[in-house]
Amino acid sequence: MSTTNPAKHLPDDPPADPAAPAATGGDDGRALRRVQFGWYINDWANAAFSATVLTVFLGPYLTTVAKNAADASGDVHPLGLSIRAGSYFPYTVSFSVLISVAVMLLTGTVADRTGRHKELMCGFAYVGAVATMGMFFLDGDRYLLGGALLVVANIAYAVSVALSYAYLPGLAAPDERDAVSSKGWAYGYAGGGLLLIANLALFQGHDALGLSSGTAVRICLASAGLWWALFTIVPLLRLPSRAGVAPGTAGTSRTSGASGTSSTSGVSGTSGASEEPAAGSLRELGRTLKGMRRHPLTLLYLAAFLCYNDGIQTVVSQASLYGSEELGMDQTSLVAAVLMVQVVAIGGALLLGRIARRYGAKRTILGSLVGWVVTLALGYFMPAHQPLWFYALACMIGLVLGGSQALSRSLFSHLIPAGKEAEYFSVYKVSDRGTSWMGPLVFGLAYQITGSYRSAIISLLVFFVIGFAVLVKVPVRRAIEAVGNPVPERL
């Protein structure tokens, strides 16, 4: 398939000046800000699923539903397997990610090959939103229905977010990317937090409304799907179809570092325009996976991220389960704590973005990982039935959560060869925002063996320690130069 000229993109595409930050005035500046706002609102939209569903309500509620269906020994039997009802939710999260790996990789390749990033991103968003709204019907002992809806929604969420990440290189010049990424995370936490406020009010007032607590939870779950669907209209209208056109590459071809291949505007220079998209994309995916070996430093960074972010995402997705089952927190305390995480994370993302401007993204990420280790250790020793201590822990998580993820995303965007944004970010997304699988698997196994959620939570330390050690070894400047991208002043 022949390459296209990015200069012919829609007016919404960002300006192209590699030597300067994104334009802030004139028609180009307004067009860029319009695209950036659409991208920020995409985070605002999908954060409802991450916060309300994965982080707060679904873990404890699905565990209760599974316990309703458990036998005398406390086990459920999905697909003929015998597992503890308390491990059903983390195991289901892990299973959904194993499937999403293949779906994300293939979809990312299709997106880069066809240039239909927006259509695929929003399409998967609406699939996830519909599955999330379907959680309203999760009651009684319907744990299999809950597991199925979680698998569909989590896969759709993962694919949609991976495709949205592919837009980042085209939203800002290299030195501005940390700030844009951090602002996107701040929008996400603000959107997720706003919906949580409404859901907290609903849950606390469910008696006055004549609702049972279970019905209130199911309404909260469905509201996340409705929110997701409603606000996805904004990126659908404002984002260009193609993602990942970096400032300064318009109308030119850029060599992808050590690989020696060139690409323009995210379309690989392969032949065969009449080739079936699926078959051609599978072949292109194979070439991409082989081509990743030509960028070992990018893979080294990716390995570090996949490790420590597995720990981050497992803490996020299992925190409410840990709080309810081990620390004895009621649903109101759990929602309030997660709401505090959302609010503090807004400031944390912006604060760490400012720190990165002075000390560089890599050093700032390493510092945040130290903060995660301290936070996890304090969580292990935290006394039960003490909401104030639980709220303090929530504030500590919020402080390091947004910044560590926003900076990890922006740093990785520098390490991607031109034209491979969606494919590489699909690999990156495997362990991002609650879609990790190693962490929930370790968490579930630790509980399965010990029967203690404290043992399960402390087992996650290994992910942060190994991730820190690997990230220290990554020569970021050389990694950026190896893929042929401009190097920011601060790393």
C-alpha distance (Angstrom), angle and dihedral (degrees) to the residues before:
residue distance angle dihedral
M1 . . .
S2 3.76 . .
T3 3.76 120.6 .
T4 3.77 121.8 -107.6
N5 3.75 129.7 -132.4
P6 3.82 109.7 -112.4
A7 3.78 89.2 -156.1
K8 3.80 86.1 75.8
H9 3.79 93.3 59.5
L10 3.76 123.0 122.5
P11 3.82 117.7 -79.4
D12 3.82 88.2 -103.1
D13 3.82 91.0 72.7
P14 3.83 114.2 107.5
P15 3.80 122.6 -102.8
A16 3.75 121.2 -94.3
D17 3.78 116.4 -125.4
P18 3.80 114.3 125.3
A19 3.77 94.0 -173.9
A20 3.78 97.3 58.5
P21 3.79 140.3 43.6
A22 3.77 118.4 -93.6
A23 3.77 113.1 -65.4
T24 3.77 115.1 -90.5
G25 3.81 101.7 -173.3
G26 3.78 141.0 46.1
D27 3.77 127.6 24.0
D28 3.82 93.3 -46.4
G29 3.80 91.2 52.5
R30 3.79 93.3 49.2
A31 3.79 91.6 47.6
L32 3.80 91.4 50.0
R33 3.80 93.2 48.3
R34 3.80 88.9 49.7
V35 3.81 90.9 54.4
Q36 3.81 92.2 44.3
F37 3.80 91.2 51.8
G38 3.81 90.8 51.3
W39 3.80 88.7 51.8
Y40 3.81 92.8 48.3
I41 3.81 91.1 50.8
N42 3.79 89.7 52.9
D43 3.81 87.2 63.6
W44 3.81 89.0 44.6
A45 3.82 88.7 54.9
N46 3.80 102.6 45.7
A47 3.82 95.1 39.5
A48 3.81 86.7 78.0
F49 3.81 89.5 70.0
S50 3.80 93.1 45.9
A51 3.81 95.5 47.3
T52 3.80 106.0 32.0
V53 3.81 99.6 32.7
L54 3.79 110.2 27.1
T55 3.78 100.0 28.6
V56 3.80 105.5 35.1
F57 3.77 123.6 12.2
L58 3.79 112.2 20.0
G59 3.83 99.9 55.6
P60 3.82 97.6 57.3
Y61 3.82 93.9 33.1
L62 3.82 96.2 48.8
T63 3.80 88.8 45.7
T64 3.82 89.1 54.6
V65 3.81 90.9 48.4
A66 3.82 89.8 49.5
K67 3.81 90.4 50.0
N68 3.80 88.9 52.7
A69 3.80 87.9 57.9
A70 3.83 96.0 41.5
D71 3.79 123.6 115.0
A72 3.80 125.2 -123.3
S73 3.81 91.6 -76.9
G74 3.81 92.4 53.6
D75 3.82 95.2 -107.0
V76 3.79 131.7 129.8
H77 3.79 123.7 -156.0
P78 3.82 113.5 -142.7
L79 3.80 111.8 174.0
G80 3.80 88.7 -4.0
L81 3.82 93.7 -60.4
S82 3.80 122.4 128.9
I83 3.80 113.0 -135.9
R84 3.78 134.9 153.8
A85 3.77 113.3 -94.0
G86 3.81 88.0 -129.0
S87 3.81 90.5 60.3
Y88 3.82 96.2 47.7
F89 3.81 96.9 92.0
P90 3.85 97.9 49.1
Y91 3.80 90.8 43.1
T92 3.81 90.5 51.6
V93 3.81 91.4 50.3
S94 3.80 89.2 50.5
F95 3.82 92.3 48.4
S96 3.80 92.2 49.8
V97 3.79 90.8 54.4
L98 3.79 94.0 50.3
I99 3.81 87.3 59.3
S100 3.80 94.3 40.7
V101 3.81 91.3 57.8
A102 3.80 91.8 69.8
V103 3.82 93.7 38.1
M104 3.82 93.3 51.0
L105 3.79 94.7 46.9
L106 3.80 93.6 48.9
T107 3.82 93.8 43.2
G108 3.80 92.2 48.0
T109 3.78 89.7 52.9
V110 3.82 91.9 48.3
A111 3.82 89.9 49.3
D112 3.81 94.3 51.0
R113 3.79 91.0 44.2
T114 3.81 97.2 48.5
G115 3.81 100.8 27.9
R116 3.82 91.2 -130.4
H117 3.79 96.2 126.5
K118 3.81 95.4 139.0
E119 3.78 96.1 47.8
L120 3.80 92.6 50.3
M121 3.81 93.1 42.4
C122 3.80 94.1 52.0
G123 3.81 93.1 39.5
F124 3.80 92.0 57.6
A125 3.81 89.6 43.0
Y126 3.79 90.7 58.8
V127 3.82 92.4 46.3
G128 3.81 88.3 53.7
A129 3.79 92.2 45.2
V130 3.81 92.7 52.4
A131 3.83 91.7 48.2
T132 3.80 89.5 49.5
M133 3.80 92.3 50.4
G134 3.82 86.9 50.9
M135 3.82 88.7 64.3
F136 3.79 86.7 80.8
F137 3.81 85.9 81.6
L138 3.82 93.2 55.6
D139 3.81 105.9 111.6
G140 3.79 142.4 122.5
D141 3.79 110.1 17.1
R142 3.83 97.8 -28.2
Y143 3.79 94.0 129.6
L144 3.82 92.0 141.4
L145 3.82 90.6 57.0
G146 3.80 89.5 48.9
G147 3.79 91.7 49.8
A148 3.80 92.6 48.6
L149 3.81 93.5 49.3
L150 3.80 90.7 46.8
V151 3.81 91.3 52.0
V152 3.82 93.3 50.0
A153 3.80 94.8 43.1
N154 3.81 94.9 45.4
I155 3.80 93.2 48.8
A156 3.81 91.3 48.5
Y157 3.79 90.9 46.6
A158 3.81 92.1 50.5
V159 3.80 94.3 49.5
S160 3.80 94.0 44.8
V161 3.80 93.6 50.1
A162 3.81 92.9 45.2
L163 3.80 89.5 55.8
S164 3.81 91.2 47.8
Y165 3.82 90.1 54.0
A166 3.80 88.7 58.1
Y167 3.82 88.6 69.0
L168 3.81 93.8 63.3
P169 3.85 98.8 86.5
G170 3.80 89.2 56.5
L171 3.80 95.6 48.6
A172 3.81 101.1 66.3
A173 3.78 144.9 7.7
P174 3.85 114.2 -96.7
D175 3.81 96.3 -95.3
E176 3.83 91.7 49.9
R177 3.78 97.6 46.9
D178 3.82 97.1 90.8
A179 3.82 90.1 54.9
V180 3.82 94.0 47.7
S181 3.80 92.3 47.1
S182 3.82 91.5 48.2
K183 3.80 91.1 49.6
G184 3.80 89.8 51.8
W185 3.79 90.7 54.1
A186 3.81 90.1 47.1
Y187 3.82 89.8 54.4
G188 3.80 88.9 49.8
Y189 3.77 94.2 52.4
A190 3.80 91.0 45.0
G191 3.81 92.3 52.2
G192 3.77 94.1 44.2
G193 3.80 90.6 46.1
L194 3.80 94.1 50.4
L195 3.79 91.7 54.0
L196 3.80 90.2 46.2
I197 3.80 90.1 55.9
A198 3.80 89.7 55.3
N199 3.81 91.5 45.4
L200 3.79 92.2 48.0
A201 3.81 89.7 53.2
L202 3.80 90.0 48.8
F203 3.80 94.0 48.3
Q204 3.80 94.6 46.1
G205 3.79 91.4 48.5
H206 3.79 98.3 42.3
D207 3.83 93.0 112.4
A208 3.80 92.1 53.4
L209 3.80 88.5 49.6
G210 3.79 92.1 50.8
L211 3.81 93.4 -113.8
S212 3.78 129.6 133.1
S213 3.80 117.5 -124.9
G214 3.81 90.1 -110.2
T215 3.79 92.4 52.4
A216 3.82 90.0 48.5
V217 3.82 90.5 52.8
R218 3.80 91.4 49.4
I219 3.81 90.5 51.4
C220 3.80 89.6 50.1
L221 3.81 90.9 51.3
A222 3.81 92.2 49.2
S223 3.80 91.4 46.8
A224 3.80 89.5 62.0
G225 3.80 90.1 57.9
L226 3.79 91.8 47.9
W227 3.83 91.7 48.9
W228 3.81 90.9 48.2
A229 3.80 92.6 51.0
L230 3.80 95.0 44.9
F231 3.81 99.0 50.6
T232 3.81 94.5 40.6
I233 3.80 84.5 76.0
V234 3.83 88.9 76.1
P235 3.84 97.8 59.7
L236 3.79 88.3 39.2
L237 3.81 88.6 60.8
R238 3.82 100.6 35.7
L239 3.79 109.2 36.1
P240 3.81 121.4 82.8
S241 3.77 117.3 -119.4
R242 3.80 94.3 -113.6
A243 3.79 122.3 59.9
G244 3.78 135.3 -160.0
V245 3.82 104.5 40.9
A246 3.80 100.4 149.9
P247 3.80 119.9 -145.3
G248 3.77 108.6 -91.3
T249 3.81 98.2 26.9
A250 3.78 98.3 89.4
G251 3.74 111.5 127.2
T252 3.79 93.9 0.8
S253 3.74 138.9 91.4
R254 3.79 120.8 -124.9
T255 3.77 127.4 -154.3
S256 3.76 112.7 -126.1
G257 3.77 98.9 -131.2
A258 3.75 119.6 -110.8
S259 3.75 95.3 0.9
G260 3.75 90.8 71.3
T261 3.78 92.5 -142.7
S262 3.75 124.6 122.2
S263 3.75 130.1 -144.3
T264 3.73 135.3 179.4
S265 3.75 126.5 -147.8
G266 3.76 94.6 -20.0
V267 3.80 97.5 -57.8
S268 3.75 116.5 117.8
G269 3.73 117.9 -133.7
T270 3.77 96.7 -117.9
S271 3.74 124.3 139.5
G272 3.76 129.6 -126.2
A273 3.78 110.3 77.1
S274 3.79 89.6 -178.5
E275 3.80 92.3 56.4
E276 3.82 115.7 119.7
P277 3.83 108.9 -100.7
A278 3.81 94.7 -129.3
A279 3.80 95.6 47.3
G280 3.78 92.6 42.5
S281 3.79 91.4 47.5
L282 3.80 91.7 51.5
R283 3.79 89.5 53.6
E284 3.79 90.7 46.0
L285 3.81 89.9 49.3
G286 3.78 90.0 54.1
R287 3.79 90.3 50.7
T288 3.80 91.1 47.8
L289 3.80 93.9 50.9
K290 3.79 89.7 49.4
G291 3.79 90.4 45.0
M292 3.80 91.4 55.3
R293 3.78 88.1 70.6
R294 3.80 88.0 65.9
H295 3.81 88.2 65.1
P296 3.82 103.2 53.0
L297 3.81 93.3 161.6
T298 3.81 90.9 56.7
L299 3.80 88.7 49.6
L300 3.81 90.5 48.9
Y301 3.80 90.7 54.8
L302 3.80 90.0 45.1
A303 3.81 90.1 52.6
A304 3.80 90.7 52.4
F305 3.80 91.6 48.4
L306 3.80 94.8 46.3
C307 3.79 89.0 52.6
Y308 3.80 102.8 47.3
N309 3.78 94.2 34.4
D310 3.78 90.1 53.8
G311 3.78 85.3 61.6
I312 3.81 92.8 46.3
Q313 3.78 94.4 49.3
T314 3.78 93.9 45.7
V315 3.80 90.4 53.0
V316 3.82 89.1 50.1
S317 3.80 96.8 45.9
Q318 3.82 96.2 41.5
A319 3.82 99.8 37.2
S320 3.79 95.0 94.7
L321 3.81 90.9 47.1
Y322 3.83 89.7 50.7
G323 3.79 91.2 46.7
S324 3.80 95.1 49.4
E325 3.81 100.8 38.7
E326 3.83 102.4 33.7
L327 3.80 105.6 23.5
G328 3.80 97.4 35.3
M329 3.81 96.3 -125.6
D330 3.80 116.8 164.0
Q331 3.81 122.0 -131.6
T332 3.80 93.1 -97.8
S333 3.81 91.9 54.7
L334 3.79 90.9 47.4
V335 3.79 93.3 52.3
A336 3.80 91.7 45.2
A337 3.81 91.1 50.5
V338 3.79 93.8 49.8
L339 3.79 89.4 46.7
M340 3.81 87.9 55.3
V341 3.80 88.8 51.2
Q342 3.80 89.9 53.0
V343 3.81 93.6 49.6
V344 3.81 96.6 43.5
A345 3.82 90.9 44.1
I346 3.82 90.4 61.2
G347 3.79 90.2 60.8
G348 3.81 91.7 37.4
A349 3.81 92.7 55.8
L350 3.80 92.8 48.7
L351 3.83 92.7 42.8
L352 3.79 94.9 51.3
G353 3.80 88.6 45.3
R354 3.81 88.8 58.2
I355 3.80 91.8 45.9
A356 3.80 89.4 51.8
R357 3.81 90.0 56.5
R358 3.79 88.5 62.6
Y359 3.79 104.1 32.1
G360 3.81 102.5 22.7
A361 3.79 131.6 -107.6
K362 3.81 96.9 -89.0
R363 3.82 95.6 54.1
T364 3.79 91.1 44.7
I365 3.81 92.1 51.2
L366 3.80 90.8 49.6
G367 3.79 90.1 51.8
S368 3.80 90.8 50.5
L369 3.82 90.5 52.8
V370 3.79 89.5 56.6
G371 3.80 86.5 52.8
W372 3.81 90.1 52.2
V373 3.81 91.9 53.2
V374 3.81 91.7 51.3
T375 3.81 91.3 46.5
L376 3.80 93.3 50.2
A377 3.80 92.3 48.9
L378 3.80 91.4 51.4
G379 3.80 90.0 48.4
Y380 3.81 90.5 55.6
F381 3.82 92.6 55.5
M382 3.81 95.5 40.1
P383 3.81 114.4 126.2
A384 3.79 119.2 -119.2
H385 3.81 124.2 -111.7
Q386 3.82 93.0 23.7
P387 3.83 108.1 119.9
L388 3.83 94.3 -179.4
W389 3.80 91.4 59.6
F390 3.79 89.6 46.4
Y391 3.80 90.4 52.1
A392 3.81 90.4 50.0
L393 3.79 88.9 53.1
A394 3.81 89.5 50.1
C395 3.81 90.4 54.3
M396 3.81 91.2 51.0
I397 3.81 90.9 50.7
G398 3.80 91.9 48.4
L399 3.78 92.7 50.9
V400 3.82 94.3 59.2
L401 3.81 100.3 26.1
G402 3.79 104.2 75.0
G403 3.77 97.7 37.9
S404 3.79 96.8 47.4
Q405 3.79 91.7 52.2
A406 3.80 97.9 40.7
L407 3.80 92.8 50.3
S408 3.80 92.3 44.4
R409 3.79 89.3 55.0
S410 3.80 95.2 47.8
L411 3.82 93.1 45.0
F412 3.79 91.2 51.6
S413 3.81 90.8 50.7
H414 3.82 88.0 66.9
L415 3.81 91.8 55.2
I416 3.82 98.0 57.5
P417 3.82 122.3 100.8
A418 3.79 113.3 -120.7
G419 3.79 113.5 -87.6
K420 3.82 95.5 20.7
E421 3.81 99.1 83.8
A422 3.82 99.7 119.5
E423 3.80 93.5 41.5
Y424 3.80 94.7 50.0
F425 3.79 93.4 42.0
S426 3.80 88.7 50.8
V427 3.79 88.0 60.7
Y428 3.81 89.3 44.3
K429 3.79 92.2 50.9
V430 3.81 91.9 57.9
S431 3.80 88.2 88.8
D432 3.80 101.6 26.4
R433 3.82 130.7 112.1
G434 3.78 104.2 -8.7
T435 3.80 97.5 -34.9
S436 3.81 95.5 102.5
W437 3.77 117.1 124.0
M438 3.81 107.6 -175.1
G439 3.80 93.5 58.4
P440 3.84 97.1 49.5
L441 3.80 88.6 44.4
V442 3.81 92.0 53.5
F443 3.81 90.3 42.8
G444 3.81 91.9 50.6
L445 3.81 93.6 44.9
A446 3.81 92.0 48.8
Y447 3.78 90.1 53.7
Q448 3.80 91.7 42.9
I449 3.82 90.3 55.2
T450 3.81 101.6 37.4
G451 3.81 104.4 24.0
S452 3.82 87.6 -136.1
Y453 3.79 126.4 112.4
R454 3.82 88.9 -159.9
S455 3.79 89.4 63.9
A456 3.80 88.4 45.9
I457 3.82 94.0 52.7
I458 3.81 95.7 45.9
S459 3.81 90.7 49.6
L460 3.82 87.2 70.3
L461 3.82 92.2 69.9
V462 3.80 89.4 86.1
F463 3.82 91.2 67.0
F464 3.82 93.3 56.2
V465 3.80 95.0 43.9
I466 3.80 94.6 49.4
G467 3.81 92.5 41.7
F468 3.81 90.8 52.3
A469 3.81 92.2 48.9
V470 3.81 93.1 50.0
L471 3.82 94.6 45.0
V472 3.80 91.1 53.1
K473 3.82 87.9 60.5
V474 3.83 95.2 53.9
P475 3.85 113.0 104.1
V476 3.79 95.0 -150.8
R477 3.82 97.5 -173.3
R478 3.80 92.7 53.0
A479 3.81 90.4 44.6
I480 3.82 91.7 55.4
E481 3.79 92.9 46.0
A482 3.81 90.6 48.8
V483 3.82 92.1 63.0
G484 3.80 93.3 44.6
N485 3.81 98.9 -111.0
P486 3.84 126.5 138.9
V487 3.80 112.5 -98.1
P488 3.85 118.1 -124.2
E489 3.78 118.0 -127.8
R490 3.79 92.9 -116.4
L491 3.81 123.8 43.1
